[in-house]
């Protein structure tokens, strides 16, 4: 696949790089892009591909072994790319993985932003999380007007995603066109040992107790569709 010679599609060039391509959300974003006719390059850290996406889709992807913390290989992956959808992240509530999570989510995003600027990427779509807006007190709704507040209620995952957003906003200040997507708990067919898919494994085993409160849920296909629509749109921020 020669991405540098790809024709325009949908108002933007079809040269799309997806970070976290083998992850839950990233894999569905790839499916949405391929279904719409975009040539896709995607980053993976191993040769293991997501079983929940058809091989017919995955075989149309140009896979690059890289990591958002490896600036050399990441820079090479951006060669000839016009749009980056950054979905690589570590979701963890394990204290032993906290340092790695901050490195991946914050430093990794900073690398993506910096190299997007250096390589003249036309648009960055950053997949964040509702956690980046902070947890709320009883009765408070989370919407587009919600502002981050430092609180002991915030998880380290939420803090890391908020700091990652600050890197994206910094990139915007330096001239990068970017948009941030904040999905709530994402559900869908995937590996039930990872990410929010683990909720199905826990449900299968049964809960000994339930907490008070409410949560929001969104289908992974809808998140992927929204990410690609934002990529195609003129919306930034």
Secondary structure, DSSP 8 states (H G I E B T S, - for coil): --GGG--EETTEESEEEEETTTSHHHHHHHHHHHHTT-EEEEEESSS---TTS-HHHHTTEEEEE--TT-HHHHHHHTTT-SEEEE--------GGGHHHHHIIIIIHHHHHHHHHHHTT-SEEEEE--GGGG----TT---STT------TTS-HHHHHHHHHHHHHHHHHHTT--EEEE---EEESSS-TTSGGGHHHHHHHH--S---SS---EEEHHHHHHHHHHHHHSS---
